[in-house]
Amino acid sequence: MASVQLADMRKPYVSGTLLEKDLPTLNPIELFEKWFLEVKEDGLMYESNAVALSTTTK
């Protein structure tokens, strides 16, 4: 079996910055709903209900 290099499988996830001033709403529920519907409707995502959640502090 060939040796699999996991680092070689990594995909870049850099697509710019997300600034609060550029958001259509500051309501997190409304924002999630907007993003989710966009992804669901464009049909490009295999599993549009897959989620990664993270939190941070200042």
N, C-alpha and C positions, 0 to 999 in steps of 0.2 A: 504494500500500500504506500502511495506517495505521501510524503510529509506535507501536512497542511500548515501553512503559515497564517495564523489568525490575523496578524497585523496587516497582511496583504489583502484581506477580505474587507477591511474597514473602509467605510464610505465617508466622504467629507460631508459634514452637515452645516457648513457655513454658508449663509445666504444673506448676510447683512445684519442690521441691528433692528431691534424692536424697541421703540421709544414710546413712552406713555403719551406724549403729545400727539403722536401719529395714530393712536387707536381711535376707532369709531365710537367707542364707549368705554367707560371705566368700570362698568358693571361686569364682573367676571362671568356671570351666568350668560348674559347677553353676548359677550365676546366669544365664549365657547360655542354657543349655539350658532353664531354667524360662521365661525371657522369650520365647525362640524358640517353644516349644511353645504358650504362651499366645497369641501373635500368629497362629501357624499355625492353631490351633483356633478362634479367634473368627471367622475368615473375612472380616474387614473390610479386611485389608491386601491390595492387589493383588499385591504381590511380597514375600512374607514373608521371602525369602532375600536381599533387598537389605540391604547393610550400610554403615554409615559408621563408621570407626574413628578415634579420636583418642587422643593420650596427653598427659600433662602431668607436670610436676614440682612439688614444693612450693615 
